[in-house]
Amino acid sequence: MKRTWLLFAQAVTVLLAAYFVVATLKPEWINRRTTSLGGVVSIIEAPASSTPGVPAPGSLSAAAKKASPAVVSINTSKAAQRHPRSNDPWFRFFFGDQDDQPQVGLGSGVIVSTDGYILTNNHVVEGADEIEVTLNDSRHARGKVIGTDPDTDLAVLKIELDKLPVIVLGSSDELQVGDQVLAIGNPFGVGQTVTSGIVSALGRNQLGINNFENFIQTDAAINPGNSGGALIDVNGNLLGINTAIYSRSGGSMGIGFAIPVSMAKIVLEGIVKEGQVRRGWIGVEPNELSPELAETFGVKADAGVIITGVLQNGPAAKAGIRPGDVITAVGDKKTDSVQALLTAVAGLKPGSTARFALQRGSDKMELDVMPGLRPKSPVRLVPNQTE
């Protein structure tokens, strides 16, 4: 009998020790509840959270909640262009009834001011006869185009509503490759959608999308309807305006592009204050410097942008710039590519003199150039834009 009690006591001791170890190292094994559905199927349920409403570790829900109310859906319509003879019976006999349904478009936008100003893409609202803006709280308003900037594919709208949610502008200049980002928009019209990814690259240009390109590349899923939507950081601050994707199928392939908020702020300020963005222009045809062009024009430079054409009576011609000159700097900004020269000149104030450093043949020199106002560019719509 004594032996039996000894074995029982040892067994209980071992079980209690095992329970203590499991409760310490794997408490979820003990907290799981086994229940049954109608007495037929046994299931295991996770324990209820002790802090309901608190995001799980690593969750980005706080950033999404902060920014989402300021992201809007934009629906546009444009009257169909009917043929002048579409009502002619003979015309209809040969060509059939012409489709007179209005053309509709879909995009997104971001409220950046309590005054009702909205940033979106130019290609979302270009040519639209009617623009309807839908907020995340289901309110609707008619959007008015305040101004557009085809050179950056940005546009500014305005709506008249009270108590508007406003997004907080972040700093795109501090972004680094690998930073986490969220894209918010209305893809395919399914409703506001949040996707996540990282910054894949910075300063993307020469894509043939806009005249001024300095894109943030991200792998956050961006699809048709996301154009004009927000790219935000993990704190819910605006970093860029989603504008285009690289795609062979029409949908997301993990390569999306956003216009940095630093560029969007300049466009917003110019359009709201003056109705347009005033950029510098000197009237030259620049090309990337190559050994062939350097030999053709007899220049000894190994860095800079070579000028192959100069507009007669333009600002550059008046300042003495000639074909074959290699521009190496504008003010204190080096120009080692055509895009760098274009950006540097665009940043100049029209009517104010700027110092250009250049090389002519083997001689280095400096010239004072007074840039003019950059002419408006024709609107371009490329297939990869995500309207």
ChimeraX attribute file (.defattr): number of C-alpha atoms within 10 A of each C-alpha:
attribute: neighborCount
match mode: 1-to-1
recipient: residues
	/A:1	5
	/A:2	7
	/A:3	8
	/A:4	9
	/A:5	10
	/A:6	10
	/A:7	11
	/A:8	12
	/A:9	12
	/A:10	12
	/A:11	12
	/A:12	11
	/A:13	12
	/A:14	12
	/A:15	12
	/A:16	12
	/A:17	12
	/A:18	12
	/A:19	14
	/A:20	13
	/A:21	12
	/A:22	14
	/A:23	14
	/A:24	10
	/A:25	9
	/A:26	12
	/A:27	13
	/A:28	13
	/A:29	11
	/A:30	11
	/A:31	13
	/A:32	14
	/A:33	13
	/A:34	10
	/A:35	13
	/A:36	11
	/A:37	8
	/A:38	7
	/A:39	7
	/A:40	8
	/A:41	8
	/A:42	11
	/A:43	11
	/A:44	10
	/A:45	11
	/A:46	11
	/A:47	11
	/A:48	9
	/A:49	8
	/A:50	7
	/A:51	8
	/A:52	8
	/A:53	7
	/A:54	11
	/A:55	11
	/A:56	10
	/A:57	6
	/A:58	6
	/A:59	11
	/A:60	18
	/A:61	15
	/A:62	13
	/A:63	17
	/A:64	22
	/A:65	11
	/A:66	16
	/A:67	25
	/A:68	24
	/A:69	18
	/A:70	24
	/A:71	27
	/A:72	31
	/A:73	27
	/A:74	31
	/A:75	22
	/A:76	21
	/A:77	18
	/A:78	17
	/A:79	14
	/A:80	13
	/A:81	12
	/A:82	12
	/A:83	12
	/A:84	7
	/A:85	11
	/A:86	16
	/A:87	12
	/A:88	10
	/A:89	12
	/A:90	11
	/A:91	14
	/A:92	13
	/A:93	9
	/A:94	8
	/A:95	10
	/A:96	11
	/A:97	12
	/A:98	15
	/A:99	11
	/A:100	12
	/A:101	12
	/A:102	13
	/A:103	13
	/A:104	15
	/A:105	19
	/A:106	23
	/A:107	29
	/A:108	33
	/A:109	32
	/A:110	31
	/A:111	28
	/A:112	22
	/A:113	16
	/A:114	16
	/A:115	15
	/A:116	18
	/A:117	24
	/A:118	28
	/A:119	27
	/A:120	29
	/A:121	30
	/A:122	25
	/A:123	26
	/A:124	28
	/A:125	29
	/A:126	18
	/A:127	12
	/A:128	17
	/A:129	13
	/A:130	16
	/A:131	22
	/A:132	17
	/A:133	24
	/A:134	19
	/A:135	22
	/A:136	16
	/A:137	10
	/A:138	9
	/A:139	10
	/A:140	17
	/A:141	15
	/A:142	16
	/A:143	23
	/A:144	18
	/A:145	18
	/A:146	16
	/A:147	21
	/A:148	25
	/A:149	22
	/A:150	21
	/A:151	18
	/A:152	20
	/A:153	27
	/A:154	25
	/A:155	26
	/A:156	29
	/A:157	24
	/A:158	20
	/A:159	20
	/A:160	14
	/A:161	13
	/A:162	9
	/A:163	8
	/A:164	18
	/A:165	21
	/A:166	21
	/A:167	22
	/A:168	17
	/A:169	16
	/A:170	19
	/A:171	14
	/A:172	20
	/A:173	11
	/A:174	7
	/A:175	17
	/A:176	14
	/A:177	13
	/A:178	12
	/A:179	13
	/A:180	19
	/A:181	24
	/A:182	27
	/A:183	29
	/A:184	31
	/A:185	32
	/A:186	26
	/A:187	25
	/A:188	16
	/A:189	18
	/A:190	9
	/A:191	13
	/A:192	21
	/A:193	16
	/A:194	19
	/A:195	15
	/A:196	19
	/A:197	16
	/A:198	17
	/A:199	21
	/A:200	19
	/A:201	17
	/A:202	19
	/A:203	12
	/A:204	14
	/A:205	15
	/A:206	14
	/A:207	11
	/A:208	10
	/A:209	19
	/A:210	19
	/A:211	18
	/A:212	20
	/A:213	22
	/A:214	21
	/A:215	25
	/A:216	27
	/A:217	23
	/A:218	29
	/A:219	23
	/A:220	25
	/A:221	22
	/A:222	33
	/A:223	24
	/A:224	23
	/A:225	27
	/A:226	34
	/A:227	33
	/A:228	37
	/A:229	33
	/A:230	35
	/A:231	30
	/A:232	28
	/A:233	26
	/A:234	17
	/A:235	16
	/A:236	24
	/A:237	22
	/A:238	26
	/A:239	28
	/A:240	27
	/A:241	32
	/A:242	32
	/A:243	34
	/A:244	27
	/A:245	28
	/A:246	19
	/A:247	17
	/A:248	10
	/A:249	7
	/A:250	14
	/A:251	17
	/A:252	18
	/A:253	16
	/A:254	16
	/A:255	17
	/A:256	27
	/A:257	28
	/A:258	27
	/A:259	29
	/A:260	25
	/A:261	23
	/A:262	15
	/A:263	18
	/A:264	21
	/A:265	14
	/A:266	12
	/A:267	24
	/A:268	26
	/A:269	14
	/A:270	17
	/A:271	19
	/A:272	15
	/A:273	10
	/A:274	10
	/A:275	16
	/A:276	17
	/A:277	22
	/A:278	21
	/A:279	20
	/A:280	23
	/A:281	24
	/A:282	25
	/A:283	19
	/A:284	20
	/A:285	14
	/A:286	22
	/A:287	18
	/A:288	16
	/A:289	20
	/A:290	15
	/A:291	11
	/A:292	9
	/A:293	16
	/A:294	18
	/A:295	12
	/A:296	10
	/A:297	17
	/A:298	14
	/A:299	19
	/A:300	15
	/A:301	23
	/A:302	14
	/A:303	17
	/A:304	25
	/A:305	29
	/A:306	30
	/A:307	22
	/A:308	17
	/A:309	17
	/A:310	21
	/A:311	15
	/A:312	11
	/A:313	10
	/A:314	17
	/A:315	21
	/A:316	22
	/A:317	18
	/A:318	16
	/A:319	16
	/A:320	11
	/A:321	24
	/A:322	17
	/A:323	17
	/A:324	23
	/A:325	25
	/A:326	32
	/A:327	29
	/A:328	24
	/A:329	20
	/A:330	22
	/A:331	15
	/A:332	10
	/A:333	15
	/A:334	18
	/A:335	23
	/A:336	19
	/A:337	19
	/A:338	20
	/A:339	20
	/A:340	18
	/A:341	22
	/A:342	17
	/A:343	19
	/A:344	20
	/A:345	24
	/A:346	21
	/A:347	13
	/A:348	22
	/A:349	17
	/A:350	19
	/A:351	14
	/A:352	12
	/A:353	14
	/A:354	17
	/A:355	14
	/A:356	21
	/A:357	21
	/A:358	22
	/A:359	22
	/A:360	20
	/A:361	16
	/A:362	10
	/A:363	11
	/A:364	14
	/A:365	11
	/A:366	14
	/A:367	16
	/A:368	18
	/A:369	21
	/A:370	21
	/A:371	24
	/A:372	23
	/A:373	17
	/A:374	16
	/A:375	11
	/A:376	13
	/A:377	10
	/A:378	8
	/A:379	14
	/A:380	15
	/A:381	15
	/A:382	12
	/A:383	14
	/A:384	17
	/A:385	25
	/A:386	29
	/A:387	23
